[in-house]
Amino acid sequence: MVVSREKTPTAQETFLQMAQAAGLRGRLLITIGLLIFNSFWDFYSYSRHRSHRIC
């Protein structure tokens, strides 16, 4: 069985792959950022509520 050598990807294919990878990474960062921001915001609003109730 002869293993055929893979053809080198064209510039367009390489660019598309890079764009896809960057898009996925960007979406992942946004998702993680939103989750972290959300948890901090929940904690912040919760602690503010408690301090108001005490006073």
C-alpha positions in Angstrom: 0.0 0.0 0.0 1.4 3.3 -1.1 0.9 6.2 1.4 0.1 9.2 -0.7 1.7 12.4 0.5 -0.8 15.0 1.6 -0.9 18.0 -0.7 0.3 21.2 0.9 -2.6 23.4 1.9 -3.2 26.5 -0.1 -2.9 29.9 1.5 -6.7 30.2 1.5 -7.1 26.9 3.3 -4.4 27.8 5.9 -6.1 31.2 6.4 -9.5 29.6 6.9 -8.1 27.2 9.4 -6.4 30.0 11.3 -9.6 32.1 11.2 -11.6 29.1 12.5 -9.2 28.5 15.3 -9.1 32.2 16.3 -12.9 32.4 16.2 -13.2 29.4 18.5 -10.6 30.8 20.9 -12.3 34.2 20.9 -15.6 32.7 21.6 -14.1 30.6 24.4 -12.5 33.6 26.0 -15.7 35.6 25.8 -17.7 32.8 27.4 -15.1 32.3 30.2 -14.9 36.1 30.7 -18.7 36.4 31.0 -18.9 33.5 33.4 -16.2 35.0 35.7 -17.8 38.5 35.4 -21.2 37.0 36.3 -20.0 35.2 39.4 -18.2 38.3 40.6 -21.3 40.4 39.9 -23.5 37.9 41.8 -21.1 38.0 44.8 -20.9 41.8 44.7 -24.6 42.3 44.6 -25.2 39.7 47.3 -22.6 41.3 49.6 -24.2 44.7 49.0 -27.7 43.3 49.8 -26.4 41.9 53.1 -24.8 45.1 54.2 -28.0 47.0 53.5 -30.0 44.5 55.5 -27.7 44.8 58.5 -27.9 48.6 58.5 
